[in-house]
Structures are given as structure tokens and as C-alpha cells.
Amino acid sequence: MERRKIEIMDTTLRDGEQTSGVSFSAAEKLTIAQLLLEELNIDRIEVASARVSEGEFQGVKGIMSWAEQNGYSNRIEVLSFVDGGISIEWMKKAGAKVQNLLTKGSLNHLTHQLKKTPEQHFSEIAQSIALANENGIATNVYLEDWSNGMRNSPDYVFQYLDFLVTQPVKRILLPDTLGVLIPSDTFAFIAKITAKYPNIHFDFHAHNDYDLSVANVMEAIKAGISGLHVTVNGMGERAGNAPLESTVAVINDFMPEVQINIKESSLYSVSKLVETFTGYRIPANKPIVGDNVFTQTAGIHADGDNKNNLYFNNLLPERFGRKRKYALGKTSGKANIEKNLQELGLHLNNEDLKLVTQRIIELGDKKETVTKEDLPYIISDVLDSHTYEDRIVIDSYALVHSKGFQPTTSLRLKIDNEIIEEHAQGDGQFDAFMNALTKIYKSKKLTLPKLTDYAVRIPPGSSSDALCETIITWAANGREFKTRGLDSDQTVAAIKATQKMLNVQ
């Protein structure tokens, strides 16, 4: 049986940009538009609202110039308004070829916002559509507040649709503007419309206020919808729109009767780029693209994965350009640690593995984050391995930082059981510490690696008592390497990372 084609329209650059605090530059809009169309193979994209600003105009102009050269002009859409032709003139100057005309899909909005009769509204809409046609611009029509219209004024909605199907309109767009639909309503409302107008292309535009957007998308497909509106990372006003990533995965896995042509393997890279451009952080537990969603934490799960992939489902990370991880912490168990050791090419006997597991559990109880990269150091510490022998030890130190005085450090270092002490000042506590360390190394005619990068982070959602992870990049002998330190004090975490450096360089 031939599968029904569903169009995917991405509105990250229009509705997604209505996320609080988000604004794309013209260059960012062009980059995202190119990725959506060429990397992900999105059918259509909505890139801006007409008349909003000079920045929007330049953004659309740049996108349309690129689209014209690459054959994408008819896949790029702009939100427009019933405004006597102002939007059409704006679109003409920008080179846009498709308008998504915003109109009223509920009697409540029409009566109280526009204060017009249906006949007046329809007449003005007809003029907007005719003017667009005259200027070579195709028209899709949004029925704003359609979901409430179906719930509270269905007669008006069908009166409007009876008018619209007589117009030269390419698509009719049905938005759940306020995110009020539940799945059963979505199916009932759309099924009623598609049954009455079987030859008309309808799109469904879901919002996520009740966290039901993807469920509503599924019901819209079952009810006969022809197109869906989504955004990268579920961006959008209030709780956002239906997320592109989850919508694609759900359709591909659970709706064999329909076909979409989105390239799954590029979803994660595009998601991360949009996150970077917007500063809108992806929750760690967000399906498909969140940092944690392909990370097994419980040891029993890793054990099951070793035994015929007992804890796998169809959401294999490789589909989305990602990789499964096995977290290290107090619930890890030996199986998680073995998975990480395999990736590092390391093997431990059962006795040693028990000792390392116990140490990781102890660290987890202290809230300390343990990473795969930390495993060699933990193994060295626990098993007294010679891989990274602690022949140089920061025996003790005193850090002084007082207002009006330069920070100072007193440091006692043990090198091959020889104790050496030094005192130094610096621009900050860690700088003073490094100056004291440099003095000791010079006295021993030793050279320290050069610090090339210094990064500090705390776990998302933590408070002032959180552990700090300090990651320092060092350069020595033509190579770079990183060491990490973890402590509730940032400077102490840096000192721990530095002691690791002294022994692994």
C-alpha cells in the first residue's frame, strides 16, 4: 500500500523566534534555513513575520537571494497580515514568494479583537489573496485560535472554511494557538474537517502548553492532516511548539501508514547549532537531543545491554548521529564501568573491578561527577597502578585573598619524597599558586607545561553549594592534554587538576 506523504513545515525562524529572549541575526537565519532545507530535507520553512523590523527584512532578503539561486523559493514562507497590501509590498521587496496569511479562526477573536462581522473579514481576506496573486505570491491561510473556534464557535469555522475553499489558496493552516487541545479533540475536530473537504490540504500547528503537542500531532495524522508545523528543540511562545526531533521519531516508529523525508541523522547537529545561536538550553532529559537521553545510569541496565541488548528500544542513538553512554556514579555497578573501560581499551580483573566500583560509588555519594576520562586516574588511585604514579604531591598550601591586598599562596610540594616550600603573589589565588609552583620547578630545573585553556562548570540546576569541575588544558612537547579537578571550591578544584598534570605530563 502506498504511504500517505506528510509535509513538514519548520517554523523555528518565525514562531521559534518568539521564544522569550531569542532573536536571530540575518546571518544566523540564513545558516539555519540552509541546514533545515539541505541537511534535514524539511519540506517548507517559515522564516519571518512581514513588517516587523528592518532586521527581519534583511534576513528574509538574504534567505530569498540564496533560495532563488538554489531552487528553494517556493519552500520558504513568511507570516503576513490582512493589512491592505502592506505585507505584500514588504514581501515583494524581500523577494518572498509564499505568504502565510494570519486570519481569525474563532468568532471570539473576530468579534472582540477585530470587532468585525464574518462577511467583512472574508471580504478583506479575499482582497489580500487577490493582491498576492497579482504579485506572483502564493497564499496559505492561518486560522488563528482555530482550536477554540472549533470548541466554541464551530458554525463560524465552517462558514469560514466554506468561503476559503472557493479562494485560490494552496493550504489551510489549523493552529492550536493557545495549546488547549487534548488528543481526542484534535482527532475529532480535524476528522470532521477532512471528511467535509477531502481534497483540501490542511496543516496542523500544535503548541505544547499541556505537554501534549506530539500526542496531538499523532491524532492529527490519524484524522487525515496533510502537513505538520514543528520547531527545532520545540522552541516557541510559552511552552513552545511541537518539537521537530520527537515528531520525526514518533512518525517513523509508530505511523507506518505515512511517509516523511526528514534526514534523522542530522537532527542532533542542527539542534545543537540552534541551541548555540539562541542560548536556549536544551533540557538534559529532552527526548532525542537531550544530553542524558542515551545515557544508562543504573548498573542493571548496562548489564542487560551486555546480555542481548535487553534495555534497548527503537530509539537507537546512531539514528540521530549520537552514541550510547554509560554513566558513572553511585548506581552504576560493575557493568557500567566495564562499558566505559571497553571504550578506553582497558580491562580489569574482577577483584580490581570491585575496588574501582566501590570508589566510584563513594564519589557518587559525595555528588562528585565521574566521567569516562576520569577512570584512568581512579584506577591509578585505587589500585596503586604505575600508569599515573603520584611521585609529585601537593602536600599542603595556604591561600590568602583579602580586599586591598594581592592574593598570596604558600605551597609545600613533595617531589620523590623531597619536601620543597615556596611563597608567591599573583593576580588571583590560582595565579599565586601557579607562581609558587613555578618557583619550585625552576629551583629543580624542571619545566612546567603551559596552561592554554581553563574552564569551570557546575552541574545544571545546582546551587551555591555545588561541586565545581575545573578542566585545564595544558601544552607540552608539542601535544595538548586535559586534566580535571573536582571540589566545592573552584580554586581547590583547579589545584587538584594541576596535581594530576604534574604526574601525567
C-alpha positions as CSV (number, residue, x, y, z in Angstrom):
1,M,0.0,0.0,0.0
2,E,1.3,3.4,-1.0
3,R,2.1,5.6,2.1
4,R,0.5,9.0,2.5
5,K,3.0,11.8,2.3
6,I,3.0,14.3,5.2
7,E,4.6,17.7,4.6
8,I,6.8,19.0,7.5
9,M,6.9,22.8,7.8
10,D,9.5,24.1,10.3
11,T,8.8,27.4,11.9
12,T,11.8,27.8,14.1
13,L,12.8,31.1,12.4
14,R,9.3,32.6,12.9
15,D,7.3,31.0,15.7
16,G,10.5,29.6,17.3
17,E,12.0,33.1,17.4
18,Q,9.0,34.2,19.6
19,T,10.7,32.2,22.4
20,S,11.3,34.8,25.2
21,G,14.7,36.3,24.8
22,V,15.5,34.8,21.4
23,S,16.5,36.9,18.4
24,F,18.3,35.6,15.3
25,S,20.7,37.7,13.3
26,A,20.3,37.8,9.5
27,A,23.4,35.6,9.1
28,E,22.1,33.1,11.7
29,K,18.7,32.9,9.9
30,L,20.4,32.1,6.6
31,T,22.6,29.4,8.2
32,I,19.6,27.7,9.9
33,A,17.5,28.0,6.7
34,Q,20.2,26.3,4.7
35,L,20.6,23.5,7.3
36,L,16.8,22.9,7.5
37,L,16.4,22.6,3.8
38,E,19.6,21.0,2.7
39,E,20.8,18.9,5.7
40,L,17.4,17.9,7.1
41,N,15.4,18.0,3.9
42,I,12.5,19.9,5.5
43,D,9.6,20.4,3.0
44,R,8.9,24.0,3.9
45,I,10.2,26.6,6.3
46,E,8.5,29.7,7.8
47,V,11.3,32.3,8.2
48,A,9.8,35.6,9.5
49,S,6.8,37.9,10.0
50,A,6.3,40.7,7.5
51,R,6.7,44.3,8.5
52,V,8.3,43.5,11.9
53,S,11.7,45.2,11.6
54,E,14.5,46.1,9.2
55,G,16.4,43.2,10.6
56,E,13.6,40.8,9.6
57,F,13.6,42.3,6.2
58,Q,17.3,41.9,5.7
59,G,17.1,38.3,7.0
60,V,14.3,37.4,4.5
61,K,16.1,39.2,1.7
62,G,19.3,37.2,2.3
63,I,17.4,33.9,2.5
64,M,15.4,34.5,-0.6
65,S,18.5,35.6,-2.6
66,W,20.2,32.3,-1.7
67,A,16.9,30.3,-2.3
68,E,16.5,31.8,-5.7
69,Q,19.9,30.5,-6.8
70,N,19.3,27.0,-5.3
71,G,15.7,26.4,-6.3
72,Y,14.1,26.7,-2.8
73,S,12.0,29.9,-3.3
74,N,8.6,28.1,-3.1
75,R,9.6,26.2,0.1
76,I,10.1,29.4,2.1
77,E,7.1,31.1,3.7
78,V,6.5,34.4,5.5
79,L,3.7,35.2,8.0
80,S,1.7,38.1,6.6
81,F,-1.4,40.1,7.7
82,V,-4.7,41.4,6.4
83,D,-3.4,45.0,6.1
84,G,-4.5,46.4,2.8
85,G,-1.4,45.2,0.9
86,I,1.4,46.5,3.2
87,S,2.6,42.9,3.9
88,I,2.5,42.1,0.1
89,E,4.6,45.1,-0.7
90,W,7.1,44.1,2.1
91,M,7.3,40.6,0.7
92,K,7.8,41.8,-2.9
93,K,10.8,43.9,-1.8
94,A,12.3,41.0,0.1
95,G,11.8,38.6,-2.7
96,A,9.4,36.2,-0.8
97,K,7.1,34.0,-2.9
98,V,4.7,32.4,-0.3
99,Q,2.6,34.2,2.3
100,N,1.0,32.5,5.4
101,L,-1.9,35.0,5.9
102,L,-2.9,35.4,9.5
103,T,-6.7,35.5,9.9
104,K,-9.2,34.8,12.6
105,G,-10.2,31.2,13.2
106,S,-12.6,31.9,16.1
107,L,-15.7,34.1,16.4
108,N,-14.3,35.2,19.8
109,H,-11.2,36.7,18.3
110,L,-13.0,38.1,15.3
111,T,-15.7,39.9,17.5
112,H,-13.5,41.1,20.3
113,Q,-10.2,41.8,18.6
114,L,-11.1,42.9,15.1
115,K,-14.7,44.0,16.0
116,K,-15.9,42.9,12.5
117,T,-18.5,40.6,11.1
118,P,-17.5,37.4,9.3
119,E,-18.6,39.0,6.0
120,Q,-16.3,42.0,6.5
121,H,-13.4,39.8,7.4
122,F,-13.9,37.4,4.5
123,S,-14.1,40.3,2.1
124,E,-10.8,41.8,3.2
125,I,-9.1,38.3,3.1
126,A,-10.3,37.9,-0.5
127,Q,-8.7,41.2,-1.4
128,S,-5.4,40.2,0.3
129,I,-5.4,36.8,-1.6
130,A,-6.2,38.5,-4.9
131,L,-3.4,41.1,-4.4
132,A,-0.9,38.4,-3.6
133,N,-1.9,36.5,-6.8
134,E,-1.4,39.6,-8.9
135,N,2.1,40.0,-7.5
136,G,3.1,36.3,-8.0
137,I,2.8,35.4,-4.3
138,A,1.1,32.1,-3.4
139,T,-1.1,32.1,-0.3
140,N,-1.6,29.7,2.7
141,V,-4.1,30.9,5.3
142,Y,-3.7,30.6,9.1
143,L,-7.0,30.3,11.1
144,E,-5.7,31.9,14.4
145,D,-7.3,30.4,17.5
146,W,-8.9,27.7,15.4
147,S,-8.9,25.1,18.2
148,N,-11.0,27.4,20.4
149,G,-13.1,28.2,17.3
150,M,-13.9,24.5,16.9
151,R,-14.8,24.2,20.6
152,N,-16.9,27.4,21.0
153,S,-18.0,28.6,17.5
154,P,-17.9,25.7,15.1
155,D,-20.5,27.2,12.9
156,Y,-18.3,30.2,12.2
157,V,-15.3,27.9,11.5
158,F,-17.2,26.0,8.8
159,Q,-18.7,29.2,7.4
160,Y,-15.2,30.5,7.0
161,L,-13.9,27.2,5.5
162,D,-16.8,27.2,3.0
163,F,-15.6,30.6,1.9
164,L,-11.9,29.7,1.9
165,V,-12.3,26.7,-0.4
166,T,-13.6,29.0,-3.1
167,Q,-10.4,31.0,-3.0
168,P,-7.1,30.4,-4.8
169,V,-5.4,29.1,-1.6
170,K,-2.7,26.5,-1.5
171,R,-3.0,25.3,2.1
172,I,-5.2,26.0,5.1
173,L,-3.3,26.1,8.4
174,L,-5.1,25.0,11.6
175,P,-3.3,26.2,14.7
176,D,-3.9,25.2,18.3
177,T,-2.8,28.8,19.1
178,L,-3.2,28.5,22.9
179,G,-2.2,24.9,23.2
180,V,-5.6,23.8,24.6
181,L,-6.3,20.7,22.7
182,I,-6.2,17.2,24.1
183,P,-5.7,14.3,21.6
184,S,-9.3,13.2,21.4
185,D,-10.4,16.7,20.5
186,T,-7.6,17.0,17.9
187,F,-8.8,13.9,16.2
188,A,-12.5,14.8,16.3
189,F,-12.0,18.3,15.0
190,I,-9.6,17.5,12.2
191,A,-11.5,14.4,11.1
192,K,-14.7,16.4,10.8
193,I,-12.9,19.0,8.6
194,T,-11.0,16.5,6.4
195,A,-14.2,14.5,5.9
196,K,-16.1,17.6,4.6
197,Y,-13.2,18.9,2.5
198,P,-11.3,15.8,1.4
199,N,-9.4,17.4,-1.5
200,I,-8.1,20.4,0.5
201,H,-4.6,20.5,2.0
202,F,-4.7,21.2,5.8
203,D,-1.8,21.7,8.1
204,F,-1.8,21.3,11.9
205,H,0.2,23.7,14.1
206,A,0.5,22.3,17.7
207,H,1.6,24.2,20.8
208,N,2.8,22.4,23.9
209,D,1.2,24.1,26.9
210,Y,0.0,20.8,28.3
211,D,2.9,18.8,27.0
212,L,0.6,17.2,24.5
213,S,1.9,18.6,21.2
214,V,3.4,15.3,19.9
215,A,0.3,13.3,21.0
216,N,-1.8,15.8,19.2
217,V,0.3,15.5,16.1
218,M,-0.3,11.8,16.1
219,E,-4.0,12.2,16.3
220,A,-3.9,14.9,13.6
221,I,-2.2,12.4,11.2
222,K,-4.8,9.7,12.0
223,A,-7.5,12.2,11.3
224,G,-6.2,12.9,7.8
225,I,-4.0,16.0,8.1
226,S,-1.6,16.7,5.2
227,G,1.0,18.8,6.9
228,L,2.5,19.5,10.3
229,H,4.3,22.5,11.8
230,V,7.3,22.0,14.1
231,T,10.3,23.8,15.6
232,V,13.8,22.7,16.4
233,N,14.0,21.9,20.1
234,G,10.3,22.7,20.5
235,M,11.0,26.4,20.6
236,G,8.2,28.9,20.5
237,E,6.0,31.1,22.7
238,R,5.1,30.0,26.2
239,A,5.8,26.2,26.4
240,G,6.8,26.1,22.7
241,N,5.7,24.2,19.7
242,A,5.7,20.5,18.6
243,P,9.4,19.6,18.6
244,L,10.8,18.5,15.3
245,E,13.0,15.8,16.7
246,S,10.3,13.9,18.7
247,T,7.7,14.4,15.9
248,V,10.1,12.8,13.3
249,A,11.0,9.8,15.6
250,V,7.3,9.1,16.6
251,I,6.1,9.2,13.0
252,N,8.9,7.0,11.7
253,D,8.5,4.4,14.5
254,F,4.7,4.3,15.1
255,M,3.0,5.6,12.0
256,P,3.9,3.3,9.1
257,E,0.9,4.5,7.1
258,V,2.5,7.9,6.4
259,Q,5.9,9.0,4.9
260,I,8.2,11.9,5.8
261,N,11.5,12.6,4.2
262,I,13.4,14.1,7.1
263,K,17.1,13.1,7.5
264,E,17.2,11.8,11.0
265,S,21.0,11.6,11.3
266,S,21.3,15.4,11.1
267,L,18.7,16.2,13.8
268,Y,21.2,16.4,16.7
269,S,23.8,18.6,14.9
270,V,21.1,21.1,13.8
271,S,19.6,21.0,17.3
272,K,22.9,21.8,18.9
273,L,23.6,24.6,16.4
274,V,20.2,26.2,17.2
275,E,21.0,25.9,20.9
276,T,24.3,27.7,20.4
277,F,22.7,30.5,18.3
278,T,19.8,31.1,20.7
279,G,21.4,30.4,24.1
280,Y,18.1,28.5,24.7
281,R,19.5,25.4,26.6
282,I,18.2,22.0,25.7
283,P,17.0,20.2,28.9
284,A,19.3,17.2,29.6
285,N,16.3,14.9,29.6
286,K,14.7,16.2,26.4
287,P,13.9,13.2,24.1
288,I,16.2,12.6,21.1
289,V,18.5,15.6,21.6
290,G,19.0,16.0,25.4
291,D,22.4,15.2,26.9
292,N,21.2,12.4,29.1
293,V,18.7,10.6,26.9
294,F,21.1,7.9,25.6
295,T,22.9,7.5,28.9
296,Q,22.3,4.4,31.0
297,T,22.9,5.2,34.7
298,A,21.6,2.0,36.5
299,G,24.1,-0.8,36.5
300,I,21.4,-3.4,35.9
301,H,20.6,-1.6,32.5
302,A,24.2,-1.8,31.4
303,D,24.3,-5.5,32.5
304,G,21.1,-6.1,30.4
305,D,22.7,-4.4,27.4
306,N,25.6,-6.8,27.7
307,K,23.1,-9.7,27.6
308,N,21.3,-9.4,24.3
309,N,20.6,-5.6,24.5
310,L,17.7,-6.1,27.0
311,Y,17.3,-2.4,27.6
312,F,17.5,-1.1,24.0
313,N,14.4,0.3,22.2
314,N,14.0,1.5,18.7
315,L,15.4,4.9,19.6
316,L,19.0,3.9,18.8
317,P,21.3,6.9,19.2
318,E,23.1,6.1,16.0
319,R,19.9,7.0,14.1
320,F,20.4,10.6,15.2
321,G,24.2,10.9,14.9
322,R,24.7,10.1,18.6
323,K,26.2,7.4,20.8
324,R,25.1,5.5,23.8
325,K,26.8,6.3,27.1
326,Y,27.0,4.5,30.5
327,A,27.1,7.0,33.4
328,L,29.4,6.5,36.3
329,G,28.0,7.2,39.8
330,K,26.6,5.6,42.9
331,T,24.1,3.5,41.0
332,S,26.5,2.4,38.2
333,G,27.5,-1.1,39.2
334,K,30.3,-3.1,37.5
335,A,28.5,-3.3,34.1
336,N,28.5,0.4,33.5
337,I,32.2,0.7,34.5
338,E,33.1,-2.3,32.2
339,K,31.3,-0.5,29.3
340,N,33.4,2.6,29.8
341,L,36.6,0.6,30.2
342,Q,35.9,-1.1,26.9
343,E,35.7,2.3,25.2
344,L,39.1,3.2,26.7
345,G,40.6,-0.1,25.7
346,L,41.2,-1.1,29.3
347,H,40.5,-4.4,31.1
348,L,40.4,-5.2,34.8
349,N,40.1,-8.5,36.6
350,N,37.1,-9.0,38.8
351,E,38.8,-8.1,42.1
352,D,40.2,-4.9,40.8
353,L,36.9,-4.0,39.2
354,K,35.2,-4.3,42.5
355,L,37.6,-1.9,44.1
356,V,37.1,0.7,41.3
357,T,33.3,0.2,41.5
358,Q,33.4,0.9,45.3
359,R,35.5,4.1,44.8
360,I,33.0,5.4,42.1
361,I,30.1,4.7,44.5
362,E,31.9,6.7,47.2
363,L,32.4,9.6,44.8
364,G,28.8,9.5,43.7
365,D,27.7,9.7,47.4
366,K,29.6,13.0,47.6
367,K,27.8,14.3,44.5
368,E,31.1,14.1,42.5
369,T,30.7,13.7,38.8
370,V,32.7,10.8,37.4
371,T,33.5,10.7,33.7
372,K,35.0,8.1,31.4
373,E,38.1,10.3,31.2
374,D,38.5,10.1,35.0
375,L,38.7,6.3,35.0
376,P,42.4,6.0,34.5
377,Y,43.0,8.3,37.5
378,I,40.6,6.4,39.6
379,I,42.2,3.1,38.6
380,S,45.6,4.6,39.4
381,D,44.5,5.8,42.8
382,V,42.6,2.7,43.9
383,L,44.9,0.1,42.6
384,D,48.2,1.9,43.2
385,S,48.9,1.5,39.5
386,H,52.1,2.8,37.9
387,T,50.2,4.2,35.0
388,Y,49.9,7.6,36.6
389,E,52.2,7.3,39.7
390,D,51.8,10.2,42.2
391,R,55.6,10.9,42.5
392,I,54.7,14.6,42.8
393,V,52.3,15.5,45.6
394,I,50.9,18.9,46.6
395,D,51.5,18.3,50.3
396,S,49.8,21.4,51.7
397,Y,49.0,25.0,50.7
398,A,47.6,28.2,52.2
399,L,45.6,30.6,50.0
400,V,45.1,34.2,51.2
401,H,42.8,36.6,49.4
402,S,41.9,39.8,51.3
403,K,40.4,43.0,50.0
404,G,43.1,45.6,49.3
405,F,46.0,43.0,49.2
406,Q,47.4,41.0,46.4
407,P,46.4,37.3,46.7
408,T,49.2,35.1,48.1
409,T,49.9,31.4,48.3
410,S,52.3,29.4,50.5
411,L,52.9,26.0,48.9
412,R,54.6,22.8,50.1
413,L,55.4,20.3,47.3
414,K,56.7,16.8,47.7
415,I,58.8,15.6,44.7
416,D,60.1,12.0,45.1
417,N,59.7,12.3,48.9
418,E,61.7,15.6,48.9
419,I,59.7,18.5,50.5
420,I,60.1,21.9,49.0
421,E,58.3,25.1,50.1
422,E,57.7,28.4,48.3
423,H,55.6,31.5,48.7
424,A,54.3,33.8,45.9
425,Q,51.8,36.5,45.0
426,G,49.6,36.7,41.9
427,D,46.7,38.4,40.2
428,G,44.3,35.8,41.7
429,Q,44.5,32.8,44.1
430,F,45.2,30.3,41.4
431,D,47.8,32.6,39.7
432,A,49.6,33.0,43.0
433,F,49.5,29.2,43.4
434,M,51.0,28.7,39.9
435,N,53.7,31.3,40.6
436,A,54.7,29.4,43.7
437,L,54.7,26.2,41.8
438,T,56.8,27.7,39.0
439,K,59.4,28.9,41.6
440,I,59.7,25.3,42.9
441,Y,60.1,23.9,39.4
442,K,62.7,26.4,38.4
443,S,64.7,25.6,41.6
444,K,64.7,21.9,40.5
445,K,65.5,22.9,36.9
446,L,62.2,21.5,35.7
447,T,59.8,23.0,33.2
448,L,56.0,23.2,33.7
449,P,53.6,22.7,30.8
450,K,51.9,25.9,29.5
451,L,48.3,26.4,30.6
452,T,46.3,27.1,27.4
453,D,42.6,26.8,28.5
454,Y,40.8,26.9,31.8
455,A,37.1,26.1,32.1
456,V,34.8,25.8,35.2
457,R,31.3,24.4,35.3
458,I,28.8,23.2,37.8
459,P,26.0,20.6,37.2
460,P,22.9,22.3,35.6
461,G,20.3,23.2,38.3
462,S,22.8,23.2,41.1
463,S,23.0,25.9,43.8
464,S,25.9,27.7,45.6
465,D,27.0,24.5,47.4
466,A,27.5,22.6,44.2
467,L,30.7,20.9,43.2
468,C,32.9,22.7,40.7
469,E,34.5,20.8,37.9
470,T,37.6,22.6,36.6
471,I,39.0,21.4,33.3
472,I,42.5,22.7,32.4
473,T,44.2,22.2,29.0
474,W,48.0,22.1,29.0
475,A,50.6,22.1,26.3
476,A,54.0,20.4,26.5
477,N,56.4,18.8,24.0
478,G,54.1,19.6,21.0
479,R,51.0,18.0,22.4
480,E,48.0,19.1,24.3
481,F,46.2,17.3,27.2
482,K,43.5,18.0,29.7
483,T,43.2,17.4,33.4
484,R,40.2,17.7,35.7
485,G,39.7,18.6,39.3
486,L,36.5,18.4,41.3
487,D,35.8,20.3,44.6
488,S,33.2,22.6,46.1
489,D,35.8,25.4,45.9
490,Q,36.8,26.5,42.4
491,T,40.5,27.2,43.2
492,V,40.9,23.9,45.0
493,A,39.4,22.1,42.0
494,A,42.0,23.8,39.8
495,I,44.8,22.7,42.2
496,K,43.6,19.1,42.1
497,A,43.6,19.3,38.3
498,T,47.1,20.7,38.4
499,Q,48.4,17.9,40.6
500,K,47.1,15.4,38.0
501,M,49.0,17.4,35.4
502,L,52.3,17.1,37.4
503,N,52.0,13.4,37.3
504,V,50.7,12.6,33.8
505,Q,52.7,15.0,31.6
